[in-house]
Amino acid sequence: MRQIRRWAVIVASVGAAACASAGGGPQTGPPIVIEVQNNNFQDATVYIVRDGERQRLGVVIGKNDESFSFPWRPNMVVRFEVRFLGGGACVTPDYGMDPGQRHVLDLHPDIRLNTDCRPVSGRGHPL
C-alpha cells in the first residue's frame, strides 16, 4: 500500500511539473478588429493571411462597411487579400498586429487606385 501511495505522489509531482513548464498553452489577448470600407460597387470577399495560411473573414457588400474580428497571437504578422465578385483582387503589405488593434482597410472604387491594397492577378501575382 505504501508503494502505491509513493507512486501516486511521484506521478502527481511529475504531472504538475509538466503542466507548469508548458505555460498553459499559447498566449492570447484581445482579438484584432478589421474594419473594411468597401467604396467599390462590387461585393468583396475578405481574407486574412497569417503564417502562410489564408482564412476567410467574410463578405462586404458593395458600397458598405463591415467589421470583422480575428484572434490575436503573439508576434502576429498578417496581410489581407480581397477578391471582388465581378473580378479583380488585391493584397495588402504585411502588418504586425498588437492585441486589440484595429485596422481600417479602405477599398477604392477603382482597384488600381487603392493605397494599401495592390492589385493582383487571379493567381495572386502582382499586376
VMD Tcl script that builds the backbone (N, CA, C; Angstrom):
set m [mol new atoms 381]
animate dup $m
set s [atomselect $m all]
$s set {name element resname resid chain x y z} {
  {N N MET 1 A 0.822 -1.195 0.000}
  {CA C MET 1 A 0.000 0.000 0.000}
  {C C MET 1 A 0.867 1.261 0.000}
  {N N ARG 2 A 1.976 1.235 0.767}
  {CA C ARG 2 A 2.869 2.394 0.797}
  {C C ARG 2 A 3.478 2.660 -0.570}
  {N N GLN 3 A 3.785 1.568 -1.280}
  {CA C GLN 3 A 4.394 1.727 -2.592}
  {C C GLN 3 A 3.413 2.376 -3.573}
  {N N ILE 4 A 2.135 2.043 -3.474}
  {CA C ILE 4 A 1.126 2.645 -4.345}
  {C C ILE 4 A 1.023 4.141 -4.067}
  {N N ARG 5 A 1.021 4.508 -2.789}
  {CA C ARG 5 A 0.961 5.932 -2.438}
  {C C ARG 5 A 2.192 6.672 -2.949}
  {N N ARG 6 A 3.343 6.035 -2.799}
  {CA C ARG 6 A 4.586 6.648 -3.243}
  {C C ARG 6 A 4.522 6.915 -4.754}
  {N N TRP 7 A 4.061 5.922 -5.522}
  {CA C TRP 7 A 3.935 6.088 -6.965}
  {C C TRP 7 A 2.911 7.169 -7.306}
  {N N ALA 8 A 1.842 7.226 -6.563}
  {CA C ALA 8 A 0.818 8.245 -6.808}
  {C C ALA 8 A 1.394 9.645 -6.601}
  {N N VAL 9 A 2.205 9.811 -5.544}
  {CA C VAL 9 A 2.829 11.106 -5.272}
  {C C VAL 9 A 3.819 11.461 -6.384}
  {N N ILE 10 A 4.603 10.488 -6.839}
  {CA C ILE 10 A 5.580 10.736 -7.903}
  {C C ILE 10 A 4.879 11.130 -9.198}
  {N N VAL 11 A 3.838 10.379 -9.560}
  {CA C VAL 11 A 3.100 10.678 -10.790}
  {C C VAL 11 A 2.458 12.060 -10.706}
  {N N ALA 12 A 1.875 12.401 -9.581}
  {CA C ALA 12 A 1.247 13.713 -9.413}
  {C C ALA 12 A 2.287 14.828 -9.505}
  {N N SER 13 A 3.464 14.624 -8.923}
  {CA C SER 13 A 4.524 15.633 -8.967}
  {C C SER 13 A 5.030 15.853 -10.384}
  {N N VAL 14 A 5.249 14.762 -11.111}
  {CA C VAL 14 A 5.719 14.868 -12.490}
  {C C VAL 14 A 4.665 15.564 -13.349}
  {N N GLY 15 A 3.403 15.221 -13.165}
  {CA C GLY 15 A 2.319 15.846 -13.931}
  {C C GLY 15 A 2.227 17.334 -13.655}
  {N N ALA 16 A 2.350 17.727 -12.396}
  {CA C ALA 16 A 2.285 19.146 -12.040}
  {C C ALA 16 A 3.458 19.913 -12.643}
  {N N ALA 17 A 4.646 19.311 -12.622}
  {CA C ALA 17 A 5.821 19.971 -13.194}
  {C C ALA 17 A 5.670 20.144 -14.701}
  {N N ALA 18 A 5.138 19.138 -15.357}
  {CA C ALA 18 A 4.946 19.219 -16.811}
  {C C ALA 18 A 3.952 20.312 -17.166}
  {N N CYS 19 A 2.870 20.421 -16.421}
  {CA C CYS 19 A 1.868 21.457 -16.695}
  {C C CYS 19 A 2.433 22.845 -16.450}
  {N N ALA 20 A 3.232 22.996 -15.405}
  {CA C ALA 20 A 3.799 24.299 -15.077}
  {C C ALA 20 A 4.771 24.757 -16.151}
  {N N SER 21 A 5.561 23.835 -16.713}
  {CA C SER 21 A 6.538 24.230 -17.717}
  {C C SER 21 A 5.901 24.467 -19.073}
  {N N ALA 22 A 4.713 23.924 -19.308}
  {CA C ALA 22 A 4.052 24.094 -20.598}
  {C C ALA 22 A 3.519 25.510 -20.773}
  {N N GLY 23 A 3.336 26.236 -19.710}
  {CA C GLY 23 A 2.887 27.616 -19.793}
  {C C GLY 23 A 1.404 27.780 -20.068}
  {N N GLY 24 A 0.647 26.710 -20.003}
  {CA C GLY 24 A -0.798 26.807 -20.147}
  {C C GLY 24 A -1.273 27.091 -21.557}
  {N N GLY 25 A -0.458 26.814 -22.567}
  {CA C GLY 25 A -0.900 26.995 -23.951}
  {C C GLY 25 A -0.469 28.339 -24.498}
  {N N PRO 26 A -0.868 28.652 -25.726}
  {CA C PRO 26 A -0.435 29.897 -26.359}
  {C C PRO 26 A -1.044 31.118 -25.682}
  {N N GLN 27 A -0.245 32.176 -25.632}
  {CA C GLN 27 A -0.749 33.421 -25.055}
  {C C GLN 27 A -1.774 34.025 -25.999}
  {N N THR 28 A -2.796 34.594 -25.424}
  {CA C THR 28 A -3.790 35.273 -26.243}
  {C C THR 28 A -4.069 36.639 -25.639}
  {N N GLY 29 A -4.642 37.486 -26.427}
  {CA C GLY 29 A -5.038 38.810 -25.977}
  {C C GLY 29 A -6.338 39.158 -26.654}
  {N N PRO 30 A -6.766 40.401 -26.523}
  {CA C PRO 30 A -7.999 40.802 -27.206}
  {C C PRO 30 A -7.850 40.596 -28.714}
  {N N PRO 31 A -8.919 40.226 -29.402}
  {CA C PRO 31 A -8.820 39.994 -30.845}
  {C C PRO 31 A -8.523 41.285 -31.598}
  {N N ILE 32 A -7.940 41.136 -32.780}
  {CA C ILE 32 A -7.761 42.292 -33.652}
  {C C ILE 32 A -9.083 42.536 -34.374}
  {N N VAL 33 A -9.304 43.775 -34.777}
  {CA C VAL 33 A -10.538 44.136 -35.478}
  {C C VAL 33 A -10.161 44.730 -36.830}
  {N N ILE 34 A -10.779 44.213 -37.877}
  {CA C ILE 34 A -10.542 44.693 -39.228}
  {C C ILE 34 A -11.805 45.392 -39.701}
  {N N GLU 35 A -11.705 46.686 -39.971}
  {CA C GLU 35 A -12.841 47.458 -40.471}
  {C C GLU 35 A -12.647 47.646 -41.972}
  {N N VAL 36 A -13.554 47.098 -42.755}
  {CA C VAL 36 A -13.464 47.192 -44.213}
  {C C VAL 36 A -14.471 48.227 -44.695}
  {N N GLN 37 A -13.973 49.237 -45.406}
  {CA C GLN 37 A -14.818 50.258 -46.019}
  {C C GLN 37 A -14.814 49.987 -47.517}
  {N N ASN 38 A -15.863 49.323 -48.000}
  {CA C ASN 38 A -15.937 48.948 -49.407}
  {C C ASN 38 A -16.619 50.060 -50.199}
  {N N ASN 39 A -15.819 50.938 -50.791}
  {CA C ASN 39 A -16.338 52.025 -51.620}
  {C C ASN 39 A -16.529 51.591 -53.069}
  {N N ASN 40 A -16.235 50.334 -53.343}
  {CA C ASN 40 A -16.410 49.750 -54.668}
  {C C ASN 40 A -17.866 49.317 -54.816}
  {N N PHE 41 A -18.367 49.259 -56.022}
  {CA C PHE 41 A -19.745 48.807 -56.241}
  {C C PHE 41 A -19.871 47.288 -56.135}
  {N N GLN 42 A -18.755 46.584 -56.286}
  {CA C GLN 42 A -18.777 45.121 -56.254}
  {C C GLN 42 A -18.674 44.597 -54.826}
  {N N ASP 43 A -19.312 43.454 -54.577}
  {CA C ASP 43 A -19.143 42.777 -53.295}
  {C C ASP 43 A -17.702 42.281 -53.196}
  {N N ALA 44 A -17.147 42.316 -51.993}
  {CA C ALA 44 A -15.759 41.925 -51.782}
  {C C ALA 44 A -15.673 40.828 -50.727}
  {N N THR 45 A -14.985 39.741 -51.052}
  {CA C THR 45 A -14.693 38.695 -50.072}
  {C C THR 45 A -13.324 39.007 -49.493}
  {N N VAL 46 A -13.243 39.088 -48.160}
  {CA C VAL 46 A -12.019 39.491 -47.481}
  {C C VAL 46 A -11.420 38.282 -46.768}
  {N N TYR 47 A -10.108 38.101 -46.960}
  {CA C TYR 47 A -9.359 37.018 -46.326}
  {C C TYR 47 A -8.246 37.616 -45.486}
  {N N ILE 48 A -7.859 36.905 -44.437}
  {CA C ILE 48 A -6.674 37.251 -43.665}
  {C C ILE 48 A -5.661 36.139 -43.901}
  {N N VAL 49 A -4.396 36.528 -44.094}
  {CA C VAL 49 A -3.328 35.554 -44.327}
  {C C VAL 49 A -2.340 35.689 -43.178}
  {N N ARG 50 A -2.149 34.589 -42.445}
  {CA C ARG 50 A -1.234 34.562 -41.294}
  {C C ARG 50 A -0.425 33.284 -41.370}
  {N N ASP 51 A 0.885 33.394 -41.263}
  {CA C ASP 51 A 1.782 32.234 -41.329}
  {C C ASP 51 A 1.541 31.415 -42.594}
  {N N GLY 52 A 1.267 32.099 -43.706}
  {CA C GLY 52 A 1.055 31.424 -44.976}
  {C C GLY 52 A -0.297 30.755 -45.134}
  {N N GLU 53 A -1.145 30.870 -44.129}
  {CA C GLU 53 A -2.468 30.237 -44.171}
  {C C GLU 53 A -3.539 31.299 -44.379}
  {N N ARG 54 A -4.397 31.084 -45.372}
  {CA C ARG 54 A -5.454 32.045 -45.697}
  {C C ARG 54 A -6.765 31.599 -45.068}
  {N N GLN 55 A -7.437 32.540 -44.393}
  {CA C GLN 55 A -8.732 32.260 -43.765}
  {C C GLN 55 A -9.724 33.347 -44.171}
  {N N ARG 56 A -10.913 32.930 -44.554}
  {CA C ARG 56 A -11.955 33.863 -44.986}
  {C C ARG 56 A -12.531 34.596 -43.779}
  {N N LEU 57 A -12.570 35.928 -43.851}
  {CA C LEU 57 A -13.205 36.720 -42.799}
  {C C LEU 57 A -14.682 36.923 -43.094}
  {N N GLY 58 A -15.020 37.195 -44.368}
  {CA C GLY 58 A -16.417 37.403 -44.720}
  {C C GLY 58 A -16.559 38.231 -45.981}
  {N N VAL 59 A -17.797 38.597 -46.276}
  {CA C VAL 59 A -18.126 39.366 -47.479}
  {C C VAL 59 A -18.609 40.755 -47.066}
  {N N VAL 60 A -18.143 41.756 -47.812}
  {CA C VAL 60 A -18.612 43.126 -47.613}
  {C C VAL 60 A -19.353 43.526 -48.889}
  {N N ILE 61 A -20.645 43.787 -48.744}
  {CA C ILE 61 A -21.481 44.184 -49.870}
  {C C ILE 61 A -20.956 45.507 -50.441}
  {N N GLY 62 A -21.076 45.687 -51.755}
  {CA C GLY 62 A -20.624 46.919 -52.397}
  {C C GLY 62 A -21.217 48.157 -51.746}
  {N N LYS 63 A -20.370 49.191 -51.607}
  {CA C LYS 63 A -20.756 50.482 -51.023}
  {C C LYS 63 A -21.217 50.364 -49.568}
  {N N ASN 64 A -20.666 49.401 -48.832}
  {CA C ASN 64 A -20.988 49.209 -47.420}
  {C C ASN 64 A -19.714 49.019 -46.614}
  {N N ASP 65 A -19.852 49.119 -45.297}
  {CA C ASP 65 A -18.758 48.878 -44.361}
  {C C ASP 65 A -19.087 47.647 -43.533}
  {N N GLU 66 A -18.043 46.976 -43.084}
  {CA C GLU 66 A -18.227 45.787 -42.244}
  {C C GLU 66 A -17.010 45.652 -41.337}
  {N N SER 67 A -17.228 45.130 -40.137}
  {CA C SER 67 A -16.131 44.868 -39.201}
  {C C SER 67 A -16.033 43.375 -38.939}
  {N N PHE 68 A -14.795 42.906 -38.838}
  {CA C PHE 68 A -14.521 41.503 -38.541}
  {C C PHE 68 A -13.509 41.451 -37.405}
  {N N SER 69 A -13.594 40.418 -36.590}
  {CA C SER 69 A -12.580 40.225 -35.555}
  {C C SER 69 A -11.869 38.908 -35.816}
  {N N PHE 70 A -10.620 38.838 -35.330}
  {CA C PHE 70 A -9.788 37.662 -35.539}
  {C C PHE 70 A -8.930 37.487 -34.295}
  {N N PRO 71 A -8.769 36.247 -33.801}
  {CA C PRO 71 A -7.985 36.034 -32.582}
  {C C PRO 71 A -6.538 36.511 -32.749}
  {N N TRP 72 A -6.047 37.219 -31.755}
  {CA C TRP 72 A -4.667 37.695 -31.765}
  {C C TRP 72 A -3.751 36.612 -31.220}
  {N N ARG 73 A -2.542 36.546 -31.735}
  {CA C ARG 73 A -1.491 35.650 -31.247}
  {C C ARG 73 A -0.194 36.452 -31.144}
  {N N PRO 74 A 0.726 36.051 -30.250}
  {CA C PRO 74 A 1.998 36.770 -30.128}
  {C C PRO 74 A 2.754 36.800 -31.462}
  {N N ASN 75 A 3.469 37.890 -31.698}
  {CA C ASN 75 A 4.272 38.081 -32.911}
  {C C ASN 75 A 3.437 37.927 -34.176}
  {N N MET 76 A 2.219 38.399 -34.125}
  {CA C MET 76 A 1.285 38.218 -35.236}
  {C C MET 76 A 1.587 39.188 -36.374}
  {N N VAL 77 A 1.848 38.626 -37.544}
  {CA C VAL 77 A 2.027 39.401 -38.767}
  {C C VAL 77 A 1.001 38.881 -39.759}
  {N N VAL 78 A 0.212 39.787 -40.320}
  {CA C VAL 78 A -0.864 39.386 -41.233}
  {C C VAL 78 A -0.838 40.256 -42.485}
  {N N ARG 79 A -1.510 39.781 -43.496}
  {CA C ARG 79 A -1.845 40.611 -44.653}
  {C C ARG 79 A -3.274 40.266 -45.029}
  {N N PHE 80 A -3.884 41.128 -45.801}
  {CA C PHE 80 A -5.275 40.925 -46.198}
  {C C PHE 80 A -5.348 40.746 -47.704}
  {N N GLU 81 A -6.251 39.878 -48.116}
  {CA C GLU 81 A -6.493 39.626 -49.534}
  {C C GLU 81 A -7.966 39.888 -49.791}
  {N N VAL 82 A -8.253 40.601 -50.868}
  {CA C VAL 82 A -9.631 40.939 -51.219}
  {C C VAL 82 A -9.900 40.435 -52.636}
  {N N ARG 83 A -11.004 39.725 -52.798}
  {CA C ARG 83 A -11.445 39.230 -54.109}
  {C C ARG 83 A -12.819 39.839 -54.390}
  {N N PHE 84 A -12.939 40.520 -55.530}
  {CA C PHE 84 A -14.195 41.162 -55.894}
  {C C PHE 84 A -15.055 40.210 -56.711}
  {N N LEU 85 A -16.360 40.265 -56.472}
  {CA C LEU 85 A -17.305 39.359 -57.115}
  {C C LEU 85 A -17.228 39.420 -58.639}
  {N N GLY 86 A -17.119 40.615 -59.202}
  {CA C GLY 86 A -17.090 40.770 -60.655}
  {C C GLY 86 A -15.714 40.585 -61.259}
  {N N GLY 87 A -14.742 40.197 -60.463}
  {CA C GLY 87 A -13.377 40.023 -60.944}
  {C C GLY 87 A -12.454 41.054 -60.342}
  {N N GLY 88 A -11.208 40.712 -60.246}
  {CA C GLY 88 A -10.207 41.589 -59.659}
  {C C GLY 88 A -9.922 41.197 -58.224}
  {N N ALA 89 A -8.700 41.474 -57.822}
  {CA C ALA 89 A -8.266 41.141 -56.466}
  {C C ALA 89 A -7.132 42.075 -56.076}
  {N N CYS 90 A -6.910 42.195 -54.784}
  {CA C CYS 90 A -5.783 42.971 -54.293}
  {C C CYS 90 A -5.297 42.372 -52.980}
  {N N VAL 91 A -4.022 42.645 -52.654}
  {CA C VAL 91 A -3.438 42.206 -51.390}
  {C C VAL 91 A -2.735 43.390 -50.738}
  {N N THR 92 A -2.679 43.363 -49.416}
  {CA C THR 92 A -2.008 44.414 -48.659}
  {C C THR 92 A -0.588 43.975 -48.342}
  {N N PRO 93 A 0.249 44.904 -47.911}
  {CA C PRO 93 A 1.542 44.507 -47.362}
  {C C PRO 93 A 1.322 43.780 -46.032}
  {N N ASP 94 A 2.384 43.244 -45.460}
  {CA C ASP 94 A 2.304 42.602 -44.146}
  {C C ASP 94 A 2.222 43.672 -43.058}
  {N N TYR 95 A 1.422 43.385 -42.038}
  {CA C TYR 95 A 1.270 44.271 -40.886}
  {C C TYR 95 A 1.517 43.482 -39.609}
  {N N GLY 96 A 2.328 44.033 -38.705}
  {CA C GLY 96 A 2.450 43.487 -37.358}
  {C C GLY 96 A 1.260 43.980 -36.550}
  {N N MET 97 A 0.600 43.074 -35.844}
  {CA C MET 97 A -0.624 43.441 -35.121}
  {C C MET 97 A -0.425 43.262 -33.619}
  {N N ASP 98 A -0.917 44.226 -32.862}
  {CA C ASP 98 A -0.903 44.169 -31.404}
  {C C ASP 98 A -2.264 43.713 -30.904}
  {N N PRO 99 A -2.338 43.216 -29.666}
  {CA C PRO 99 A -3.636 42.776 -29.134}
  {C C PRO 99 A -4.653 43.909 -29.165}
  {N N GLY 100 A -5.844 43.612 -29.664}
  {CA C GLY 100 A -6.921 44.591 -29.689}
  {C C GLY 100 A -6.792 45.668 -30.755}
  {N N GLN 101 A -5.767 45.586 -31.593}
  {CA C GLN 101 A -5.548 46.621 -32.614}
  {C C GLN 101 A -6.664 46.613 -33.648}
  {N N ARG 102 A -6.998 47.814 -34.132}
  {CA C ARG 102 A -7.986 47.983 -35.206}
  {C C ARG 102 A -7.232 48.365 -36.475}
  {N N HIS 103 A -7.618 47.743 -37.578}
  {CA C HIS 103 A -7.021 48.081 -38.870}
  {C C HIS 103 A -8.150 48.427 -39.828}
  {N N VAL 104 A -8.034 49.577 -40.500}
  {CA C VAL 104 A -9.043 50.000 -41.469}
  {C C VAL 104 A -8.522 49.685 -42.868}
  {N N LEU 105 A -9.310 48.924 -43.609}
  {CA C LEU 105 A -8.997 48.580 -44.990}
  {C C LEU 105 A -9.989 49.325 -45.874}
  {N N ASP 106 A -9.489 50.353 -46.579}
  {CA C ASP 106 A -10.331 51.217 -47.411}
  {C C ASP 106 A -10.200 50.776 -48.862}
  {N N LEU 107 A -11.290 50.287 -49.444}
  {CA C LEU 107 A -11.283 49.791 -50.819}
  {C C LEU 107 A -11.855 50.851 -51.754}
  {N N HIS 108 A -11.026 51.350 -52.648}
  {CA C HIS 108 A -11.383 52.405 -53.591}
  {C C HIS 108 A -12.277 51.843 -54.699}
  {N N PRO 109 A -13.148 52.675 -55.299}
  {CA C PRO 109 A -13.980 52.193 -56.409}
  {C C PRO 109 A -13.161 51.662 -57.595}
  {N N ASP 110 A -11.986 52.259 -57.835}
  {CA C ASP 110 A -11.084 51.773 -58.882}
  {C C ASP 110 A -9.948 51.030 -58.183}
  {N N ILE 111 A -9.923 49.710 -58.342}
  {CA C ILE 111 A -8.960 48.871 -57.619}
  {C C ILE 111 A -7.515 49.318 -57.845}
  {N N ARG 112 A -7.226 49.929 -58.995}
  {CA C ARG 112 A -5.861 50.374 -59.290}
  {C C ARG 112 A -5.449 51.564 -58.441}
  {N N LEU 113 A -6.414 52.240 -57.817}
  {CA C LEU 113 A -6.116 53.425 -57.015}
  {C C LEU 113 A -6.076 53.147 -55.515}
  {N N ASN 114 A -6.254 51.892 -55.106}
  {CA C ASN 114 A -6.170 51.554 -53.681}
  {C C ASN 114 A -4.773 51.874 -53.170}
  {N N THR 115 A -4.692 52.520 -52.026}
  {CA C THR 115 A -3.387 52.901 -51.497}
  {C C THR 115 A -2.732 51.800 -50.675}
  {N N ASP 116 A -3.503 50.969 -49.999}
  {CA C ASP 116 A -2.853 49.935 -49.189}
  {C C ASP 116 A -3.227 48.517 -49.629}
  {N N CYS 117 A -3.863 48.381 -50.790}
  {CA C CYS 117 A -4.225 47.055 -51.303}
  {C C CYS 117 A -3.885 47.038 -52.794}
  {N N ARG 118 A -2.730 46.445 -53.126}
  {CA C ARG 118 A -2.265 46.494 -54.518}
  {C C ARG 118 A -2.922 45.409 -55.370}
  {N N PRO 119 A -3.305 45.727 -56.599}
  {CA C PRO 119 A -3.972 44.755 -57.473}
  {C C PRO 119 A -3.080 43.551 -57.769}
  {N N VAL 120 A -3.701 42.388 -57.874}
  {CA C VAL 120 A -3.002 41.153 -58.227}
  {C C VAL 120 A -3.812 40.419 -59.285}
  {N N SER 121 A -3.153 39.495 -59.964}
  {CA C SER 121 A -3.862 38.667 -60.937}
  {C C SER 121 A -4.721 37.654 -60.190}
  {N N GLY 122 A -5.503 36.899 -60.907}
  {CA C GLY 122 A -6.353 35.880 -60.292}
  {C C GLY 122 A -5.576 34.824 -59.534}
  {N N ARG 123 A -4.274 34.703 -59.825}
  {CA C ARG 123 A -3.444 33.700 -59.146}
  {C C ARG 123 A -2.644 34.299 -57.994}
  {N N GLY 124 A -2.912 35.551 -57.677}
  {CA C GLY 124 A -2.244 36.179 -56.541}
  {C C GLY 124 A -0.938 36.873 -56.877}
  {N N HIS 125 A -0.586 36.987 -58.172}
  {CA C HIS 125 A 0.651 37.646 -58.577}
  {C C HIS 125 A 0.394 39.128 -58.822}
  {N N PRO 126 A 1.327 40.003 -58.403}
  {CA C PRO 126 A 1.144 41.438 -58.640}
  {C C PRO 126 A 1.007 41.740 -60.131}
  {N N LEU 127 A 0.166 42.724 -60.445}
  {CA C LEU 127 A -0.013 43.147 -61.846}
  {C C LEU 127 A 1.048 44.156 -62.230}
}
mol reanalyze $m
mol bondsrecalc $m
mol representation Tube
mol addrep $m
